[in-house]
Amino acid sequence: MENNLVIIILNYKNYNETIDCVHNILKFNIGNKIVIVDNSSPNNSYSILKEHFSLIKNVFVVLNKYNYGYASGNNFGVRYALNNFNDVRYICIMNPDIRITYRQIFSNLIDKLNENKNLALIAPIIISCDFLDFRNVGWLIPKTWQLFCLQSAFRKNNKWSPKYKIDKNGLMNIDVVPGSMFIIKADVFNNVDLFDEGTFLYFEETILAIKLKRQNYKEAISIGEYCYHMHEIGERPTLKQNILLYKRNSDSLIYMVKKYYNKNLVILLKLEYLINILIIIIKYPIGTMTKYNRWLKINCNKALSTRKF
C-alpha cells in the first residue's frame, strides 16, 4: 500500500502549517510518497519547503509557477505523481490543516475502497477542530432549483445534507465528500480528467462528484475512520473581502451551471448575483458574526492553541 498511495498537499504561503502537516504524517512512520505543491506563493514558501525536506526521501516539493486555484494546484501534484512514480494506484488529496492521529487511517480507507468496484472515492469523518459539524460531513449534488440558493445572501449553509444510510461495512454513501481529505482510485481520477480547472475556489468537490456519478461511480465516507481539520477562524472579513469571496463563489457556481447543468440558467444567476451584492453592501454596516460563528471561532481557536498532534 505504501508504494501505491501518493499524498498530495497544496501549499499557499503558509509553509509552517504545511511543515507541521507533513511531520504529523511522518511521525507515524508512514512510507507513502508525499508531494507538496507550492501554488506560486508570493513569499519564500517553495525554497523553505524544498530545503526543509531535502533529506527526506519520500517527500517531494514541486513548484507550480502559476496559481490558477485549488483544482489546478492539486492537479499539478497529481500529474507529477503519475508521471514520475511507478504503479500509483491511489491518490490522497489532503489540505495542510488536516491532522491524523493513527497510522492505519490510509490503509483502512484503501481496504474499504477496494470492497466495491464502483466506489471511486472515500473519505474519513472530518472533525472540525474539536467538534463534529454534521452539515459538513457530506452533501448532495444540488438539484436545478437548489442552484439559486447556493449564492443566496441569506442562506447560512449552502449544502444539502441527506439522512445518511450506513451499510453493514460502515460506509456512508453520499454524493459529495469534503475536499479537505479524501482518497480516490488513481485510474478513475485520471479517466475523469482529474479536478475541473475551470474554478479558482469553491465547488471543486461537487463538480468532481458530478463527473464521477456520470460514469456510474460512487463516493462514501467510512464512519470508522476520522481526522481533524484544524481550520483557523479569523476575524470578521472586511466588506471588500466579503465581496471578493462572494464573487469567487458565484464565478465557480456559474461555471459549474454552464458546463454541467443548463447554460440558459446563467443569466438568472448573474442577476441574482447583482442583487445579492447590493444586499451584502447594505447588511454589512449593521451585521455581526452569527452566534454559531462566534462559538465556532472561540472553540476552534482554543483547540488550535491547546491540541497537540
C-alpha positions as CSV (number, residue, x, y, z in Angstrom):
1,M,0.0,0.0,0.0
2,E,2.8,2.4,0.9
3,N,4.2,2.3,-2.6
4,N,0.8,2.6,-4.3
5,L,-0.6,5.7,-2.5
6,V,0.6,9.2,-3.1
7,I,-0.4,12.0,-0.8
8,I,-0.8,15.5,-2.4
9,I,-0.6,18.6,-0.2
10,L,-1.2,22.0,-1.7
11,N,0.7,24.9,-0.1
12,Y,0.0,28.6,-0.5
13,K,2.1,31.0,1.6
14,N,1.6,29.1,4.9
15,Y,4.7,26.9,4.8
16,N,4.7,26.4,8.6
17,E,1.3,24.8,8.5
18,T,2.4,22.6,5.7
19,I,5.6,21.6,7.5
20,D,3.5,20.6,10.6
21,C,1.1,18.6,8.4
22,V,3.9,16.6,6.8
23,H,5.6,15.9,10.1
24,N,2.3,14.8,11.5
25,I,2.2,12.1,8.8
26,L,5.9,11.2,9.1
27,K,5.8,10.6,12.8
28,F,3.7,7.5,12.2
29,N,6.4,6.1,10.1
30,I,4.2,6.2,7.0
31,G,6.3,5.5,4.0
32,N,4.0,6.8,1.3
33,K,5.3,9.4,-1.1
34,I,4.2,12.9,-0.3
35,V,4.1,15.6,-3.0
36,I,4.0,19.1,-1.7
37,V,2.9,21.6,-4.4
38,D,3.7,25.2,-3.7
39,N,1.0,27.1,-5.6
40,S,3.1,30.1,-6.7
41,S,3.3,31.6,-3.2
42,P,4.4,35.2,-3.2
43,N,6.7,34.5,-0.2
44,N,9.7,32.1,0.0
45,S,7.5,29.1,0.7
46,Y,8.9,26.9,-2.1
47,S,12.6,27.4,-1.2
48,I,11.9,27.0,2.5
49,L,9.9,23.8,2.0
50,K,12.5,22.5,-0.5
51,E,15.3,23.0,1.9
52,H,13.4,21.7,4.9
53,F,12.5,18.4,3.3
54,S,15.7,17.9,1.2
55,L,16.9,15.0,3.3
56,I,13.6,13.1,3.5
57,K,13.5,10.7,0.6
58,N,9.7,10.2,0.3
59,V,8.8,13.9,0.4
60,F,8.9,15.8,-2.9
61,V,8.5,19.6,-3.1
62,V,7.4,21.0,-6.5
63,L,6.6,24.4,-7.7
64,N,3.5,25.3,-9.7
65,K,4.6,28.6,-11.4
66,Y,1.1,29.8,-12.0
67,N,-1.6,29.9,-9.3
68,Y,-4.9,29.1,-11.0
69,G,-6.6,27.9,-7.9
70,Y,-7.3,24.8,-5.8
71,A,-8.2,22.5,-8.6
72,S,-5.3,23.4,-10.8
73,G,-2.7,23.3,-8.0
74,N,-3.8,19.8,-6.9
75,N,-3.9,18.6,-10.5
76,F,-0.3,19.7,-10.9
77,G,0.7,17.5,-8.0
78,V,-1.4,14.5,-9.2
79,R,0.2,14.7,-12.7
80,Y,3.6,15.0,-11.2
81,A,2.9,11.8,-9.2
82,L,1.5,9.9,-12.2
83,N,4.4,10.9,-14.5
84,N,7.2,10.3,-12.0
85,F,6.3,7.4,-9.8
86,N,5.6,3.8,-10.8
87,D,2.3,1.9,-10.0
88,V,0.4,4.8,-8.4
89,R,-3.0,3.2,-7.6
90,Y,-4.4,5.7,-5.1
91,I,-4.2,9.5,-4.7
92,C,-4.9,11.2,-1.4
93,I,-5.8,14.9,-1.5
94,M,-5.1,16.5,1.8
95,N,-5.3,20.1,3.0
96,P,-2.3,21.3,5.0
97,D,-4.5,21.9,8.0
98,I,-5.5,18.2,8.3
99,R,-4.1,16.2,11.2
100,I,-4.2,12.4,11.7
101,T,-3.8,10.6,15.0
102,Y,-3.2,7.0,14.0
103,R,-1.1,5.2,11.4
104,Q,-3.8,2.9,9.9
105,I,-6.0,5.6,8.5
106,F,-4.7,5.3,5.0
107,S,-4.6,1.5,4.8
108,N,-8.1,1.2,6.4
109,L,-9.6,3.6,3.9
110,I,-8.0,1.8,1.0
111,D,-9.3,-1.5,2.2
112,K,-12.8,-0.1,2.3
113,L,-12.3,1.5,-1.1
114,N,-11.4,-1.9,-2.7
115,E,-14.5,-3.6,-1.3
116,N,-16.7,-2.2,-4.1
117,K,-15.5,-1.8,-7.7
118,N,-18.0,1.1,-8.3
119,L,-16.7,3.0,-5.3
120,A,-14.2,5.5,-6.6
121,L,-13.6,7.8,-3.7
122,I,-13.6,7.5,0.1
123,A,-13.1,9.9,3.0
124,P,-12.9,9.7,6.8
125,I,-15.2,11.6,9.2
126,I,-13.7,15.0,9.4
127,I,-13.7,16.6,12.8
128,S,-13.6,20.4,12.7
129,C,-11.1,21.3,15.4
130,D,-12.6,19.5,18.4
131,F,-16.2,19.1,17.3
132,L,-18.3,17.4,14.5
133,D,-20.5,19.5,12.3
134,F,-22.8,17.1,10.6
135,R,-23.7,19.8,8.0
136,N,-20.2,19.4,6.6
137,V,-19.8,15.6,6.8
138,G,-21.1,15.3,3.2
139,W,-23.8,16.7,0.9
140,L,-25.9,16.1,-2.1
141,I,-25.3,17.2,-5.6
142,P,-27.7,20.1,-5.9
143,K,-30.9,19.9,-8.0
144,T,-31.5,22.6,-10.5
145,W,-33.9,24.6,-8.3
146,Q,-31.3,24.5,-5.5
147,L,-28.7,26.2,-7.6
148,F,-30.3,29.6,-6.9
149,C,-29.8,29.1,-3.1
150,L,-26.1,28.4,-3.4
151,Q,-25.2,32.0,-3.7
152,S,-28.0,33.5,-1.6
153,A,-27.0,36.3,0.7
154,F,-29.4,34.9,3.3
155,R,-28.7,31.2,3.3
156,K,-26.2,30.3,6.0
157,N,-25.2,26.9,4.7
158,N,-25.1,26.2,1.0
159,K,-25.1,22.4,1.2
160,W,-27.9,19.9,1.4
161,S,-27.2,17.0,3.8
162,P,-29.4,14.0,3.4
163,K,-30.4,11.4,6.0
164,Y,-27.3,9.2,5.9
165,K,-27.7,5.5,5.3
166,I,-24.8,3.4,6.6
167,D,-24.2,-0.1,5.2
168,K,-23.1,-3.2,7.1
169,N,-19.4,-2.3,6.3
170,G,-19.6,1.0,8.0
171,L,-19.8,3.0,4.7
172,M,-22.0,6.1,4.4
173,N,-22.9,6.5,0.8
174,I,-23.0,10.2,-0.1
175,D,-23.0,12.3,-3.3
176,V,-20.2,14.7,-2.3
177,V,-17.4,14.4,0.3
178,P,-15.4,17.3,1.6
179,G,-12.3,18.1,-0.3
180,S,-10.1,18.6,2.8
181,M,-9.1,14.9,2.8
182,F,-10.1,12.0,0.6
183,I,-8.6,9.0,-1.2
184,I,-9.5,8.3,-4.9
185,K,-8.5,5.5,-7.2
186,A,-5.8,7.0,-9.5
187,D,-7.1,5.3,-12.7
188,V,-10.6,6.6,-12.1
189,F,-9.4,10.1,-11.2
190,N,-7.3,10.1,-14.4
191,N,-10.3,8.8,-16.5
192,V,-12.5,11.7,-15.4
193,D,-9.6,14.2,-16.2
194,L,-8.9,15.0,-12.5
195,F,-10.4,18.1,-11.0
196,D,-12.1,20.5,-13.4
197,E,-9.7,23.5,-13.5
198,G,-12.4,26.0,-14.6
199,T,-12.9,27.1,-11.0
200,F,-10.4,29.0,-8.8
201,L,-12.1,28.2,-5.5
202,Y,-15.3,26.5,-4.4
203,F,-17.4,23.7,-5.9
204,E,-14.4,21.5,-6.9
205,E,-15.7,18.6,-4.9
206,T,-19.3,18.9,-6.3
207,I,-18.0,19.1,-9.9
208,L,-15.8,16.0,-9.3
209,A,-18.9,14.2,-7.8
210,I,-20.9,15.1,-10.9
211,K,-18.2,13.7,-13.2
212,L,-17.9,10.5,-11.2
213,K,-21.7,10.0,-11.0
214,R,-22.0,10.3,-14.8
215,Q,-19.5,7.4,-15.1
216,N,-21.6,5.4,-12.5
217,Y,-19.0,5.7,-9.8
218,K,-19.8,6.3,-6.1
219,E,-18.4,8.2,-3.1
220,A,-18.5,7.2,0.5
221,I,-17.4,8.1,4.0
222,S,-16.0,5.4,6.3
223,I,-17.6,6.2,9.7
224,G,-14.9,4.1,11.5
225,E,-12.1,6.5,10.3
226,Y,-11.5,10.1,11.3
227,C,-9.1,13.0,11.1
228,Y,-9.0,16.6,12.4
229,H,-9.5,19.7,10.3
230,M,-7.7,22.4,12.3
231,H,-9.1,25.3,10.4
232,E,-8.5,28.7,11.9
233,I,-11.4,31.0,12.2
234,G,-10.3,34.6,11.7
235,E,-11.9,37.9,12.4
236,R,-14.9,39.2,10.6
237,P,-13.8,39.9,7.0
238,T,-13.9,43.4,5.6
239,L,-16.6,44.4,3.1
240,K,-14.1,44.1,0.3
241,Q,-13.0,40.7,1.4
242,N,-16.7,39.6,1.7
243,I,-17.4,40.8,-1.9
244,L,-14.3,39.1,-3.2
245,L,-15.1,35.7,-1.6
246,Y,-18.7,36.0,-2.8
247,K,-17.6,36.8,-6.3
248,R,-15.3,33.7,-6.3
249,N,-18.2,31.6,-5.1
250,S,-20.5,33.0,-7.7
251,D,-18.0,32.6,-10.5
252,S,-17.4,29.0,-9.7
253,L,-21.2,28.3,-9.4
254,I,-21.9,30.0,-12.8
255,Y,-19.1,27.9,-14.4
256,M,-20.5,24.7,-12.9
257,V,-24.0,25.5,-14.0
258,K,-22.9,26.5,-17.5
259,K,-20.9,23.3,-18.1
260,Y,-22.8,20.7,-16.1
261,Y,-26.4,21.9,-15.9
262,N,-28.1,24.3,-18.3
263,K,-26.3,27.4,-19.6
264,N,-29.6,29.1,-20.0
265,L,-29.7,29.5,-16.2
266,V,-26.6,31.6,-16.2
267,I,-28.4,34.9,-16.9
268,L,-30.7,34.3,-13.9
269,L,-27.7,33.5,-11.7
270,K,-25.9,36.7,-12.8
271,L,-29.0,38.7,-12.0
272,E,-29.2,37.1,-8.6
273,Y,-25.5,37.8,-8.0
274,L,-26.0,41.5,-8.6
275,I,-29.0,41.6,-6.2
276,N,-27.0,39.8,-3.5
277,I,-24.0,42.1,-3.9
278,L,-26.4,45.0,-3.0
279,I,-27.8,43.1,-0.1
280,I,-24.2,42.4,1.2
281,I,-23.3,46.0,1.0
282,I,-26.5,47.1,2.8
283,K,-26.2,44.5,5.5
284,Y,-22.5,44.8,6.2
285,P,-22.5,48.0,8.4
286,I,-25.1,46.5,10.8
287,G,-24.0,42.9,10.5
288,T,-22.1,40.9,13.1
289,M,-20.9,37.3,13.3
290,T,-23.7,34.9,13.9
291,K,-24.0,33.2,17.4
292,Y,-22.8,30.0,15.8
293,N,-19.8,31.6,14.1
294,R,-18.8,33.3,17.3
295,W,-19.0,30.0,19.2
296,L,-17.1,28.3,16.3
297,K,-14.3,31.0,16.4
298,I,-13.8,30.7,20.1
299,N,-13.7,26.9,20.2
300,C,-11.7,26.4,17.0
301,N,-9.0,28.8,18.1
302,K,-9.0,27.3,21.6
303,A,-8.4,23.9,20.0
304,L,-5.7,25.2,17.8
305,S,-3.8,26.6,20.8
306,T,-4.2,23.6,23.1
307,R,-4.4,20.4,21.0
308,K,-1.1,18.8,20.1
309,F,-0.6,16.3,17.3
